[in-house]
């Protein structure tokens, strides 16, 4: 459902061109996990931003198979989308989990989870989205604000939000980077289970080797 | 032993590089300070200029005027000799004056001849008013023309068969001519002076120099005893428009204080924001063990330095702004001078307040305590001000209310909204809940800037209501009081009163003549002036009363306040020949009256009084006869003060409107200053919220919608500031109308708020918030993609 073919990204830096990504290629099927692994500064976040439509690649192609209706799928050529089209693609077909600042501090847990549904006009899926809070063991926190949650709880809310609108793809950037080992393992389990359960693809950027080894595909990046 | 400021050299280098690497934020403090200082300087210079214009219109750098039937040239020289020998204390200068009406192309024109050299002070070239052109006037057959006459230097007038050259113009509403006394004597054919103008007392108090106009309500000169039966009357009594003009100036001074207050908060906010933006590096330095004292010293030093730079720019900008306001956009030879006091005032505001703002930001752990301190101080000030019941106390009430608005009301409203929105669900979509709840946070976080905007809107509401109420009532009073006629006041009882009045009644075009007598009485032990008149319905209506009052008296507000009585009360009236209880039928407003006064019927009270001076009368004429009548009366009663009521009304309203036109411009400056303060605060807030906006953008909220959300937030901030300003504005207006003006002048202004006087400032406040948020909103929307690129590093 995701094809990344020869993707390159560069930027000007003080009159010189700096190559951030060069010829990155991999494929991912629905329900599978790809781990983008590499040291700091190797371009993991940039690759996620390119796949998520936040940045346009310098070269290469990114295709995502999405389902607009049962039994009807189509490919989106992300690399060729305009800025407005990338915004719609990101809003409807991608879910995000970050290391920091995952949640809007002025919204409750429930409101954070319902936000993607409102943005996509999918209010009828609210029950299913909130049901995921139950599955993640945080249903009793629904009316709390993020600043009243622990780091692990916040990441679980972020997972629920990332999957609320049933996206084709979930992009997670170091989702366990600021958690202790126990919490990191629990959050990773939740992420894996929920993504597989939703039938989405997961692209995970991490420099955690153990986490990367759990993935179906590992994309190695060098500095 | 450790150095008092270890690592100072490196810290200084760090600080300077930080300022250099964030030029926009550094410039924001300098420009914020400059704008605040500019408003302080502009308001000061405009107030100084208005004061100078009022003085020029009234020719009253002189404080008293002596008119006497017996005033001959010999009498004047005798008086001057006694003064020079020290026998007339309290007089600084005296000049003889010859006044009268001359004929210019068939129109009578008032000519005032002043002995410029008698004052003994050097002429002030370039200053407003006759003394500024004294040297030119000494030329034979030269005059200065009041600006309202529409003449220009170089024009030649035929005045009573003499050609006189116009060598300059003066004033803004004056419609008379000024000449040297020798020219006036020659043109008017009079040898003896008709009056002596006297300047008494000390120079303006220091407070007046720092807050022009504010002491106008404190100065109430009394009559001067010159010995040998001569008494000079205060100009404010002899010329009610002068006293009224002082009232306008005083209220303008009050507005200047409010503008100063708003500007100080802008400077404070700018300096505070400049230090607050470095909290992250500040925390690092703190963790490294840099003493807090060193950091505070550096921040305060930086605040003062940037404040100095901003003050320098602001002083220049304030001068330019004031010049634009008083001179208009056209180049003019009338260059506005920059006074040392204005420079010192603006500079002190810029430097000291910037240092205070930087200090407050540097001691951030105590900010909450500081806010509580402000709130406690303001509450104490409010209690003491209400308790004192004085004029200073009335100003204290306004100041305390403004402080409470910033320290308590605005952040309190933010906290209340935050609780309300967090506990309940605002009836808007989830995305908009982000905006609504953020506003509640913002009201708490930038309460100083929002509070300053709120105070500026409140000042606009308060001043607007006061001015509107004042003008409505004043115009109404003028309509009632000033008949379409000429009023004549002589310095001594009319010679052969009955014959004199008969002569006036027989004059062509005269429809009625009303004679008045003056005397002094005691009302419940307080001395008061009595005006004796007919007491018919027509006379009663002049004072806003609808019935004849044959057995009662009308009492002015000053008297009612002094006696503590209202309409319907009975007071004990004591004259030299007897005592009687009289009923107060009505209490009337008496703008311009310096003390208690009653209007009574001559037949009713005259038997109790001794020494009633029948020395004034009003002449009602047919249309078009007033000027000729005034000239005829001047001729018939030399030395009398002849006033055209219609002209008096026009002049009074012109002075009023000219003064308060500037007032509305000053209100706009205060709002602009608040816009700058809010801009700084919103920029800081948007920078802090970049992460949230970036998250929204990642989730698929477009830049346009993020900008819209930000604009909605700014609008809500503006609405909140403006709505919170309404009660404060009404309170400011109430204090000005019901406390300040009565305490300063003895008269009250009816507190009559109108929808227009509230809605316009409210709309301006909301527009100001939207304007202030334009650039930060654009920056916020742009920053979401900028942040994405930044992440690549």
Boltz contact constraints between the chains, C-beta under 6 A:
constraints:
  - contact:
      token1: [A, 20]
      token2: [B, 792]
      max_distance: 6.0
  - contact:
      token1: [A, 45]
      token2: [B, 791]
      max_distance: 6.0
  - contact:
      token1: [A, 46]
      token2: [B, 792]
      max_distance: 6.0
  - contact:
      token1: [A, 54]
      token2: [B, 788]
      max_distance: 6.0
  - contact:
      token1: [A, 87]
      token2: [B, 700]
      max_distance: 6.0
  - contact:
      token1: [A, 87]
      token2: [B, 702]
      max_distance: 6.0
  - contact:
      token1: [A, 90]
      token2: [B, 700]
      max_distance: 6.0
  - contact:
      token1: [A, 91]
      token2: [B, 700]
      max_distance: 6.0
  - contact:
      token1: [A, 96]
      token2: [B, 698]
      max_distance: 6.0
  - contact:
      token1: [A, 101]
      token2: [B, 691]
      max_distance: 6.0
  - contact:
      token1: [A, 104]
      token2: [B, 434]
      max_distance: 6.0
  - contact:
      token1: [A, 104]
      token2: [B, 692]
      max_distance: 6.0
  - contact:
      token1: [A, 106]
      token2: [B, 434]
      max_distance: 6.0
  - contact:
      token1: [A, 106]
      token2: [B, 437]
      max_distance: 6.0
  - contact:
      token1: [A, 106]
      token2: [B, 438]
      max_distance: 6.0
  - contact:
      token1: [A, 111]
      token2: [B, 430]
      max_distance: 6.0
  - contact:
      token1: [A, 114]
      token2: [B, 430]
      max_distance: 6.0
  - contact:
      token1: [A, 115]
      token2: [B, 430]
      max_distance: 6.0
  - contact:
      token1: [A, 118]
      token2: [B, 429]
      max_distance: 6.0
  - contact:
      token1: [A, 118]
      token2: [B, 430]
      max_distance: 6.0
  - contact:
      token1: [A, 119]
      token2: [B, 700]
      max_distance: 6.0
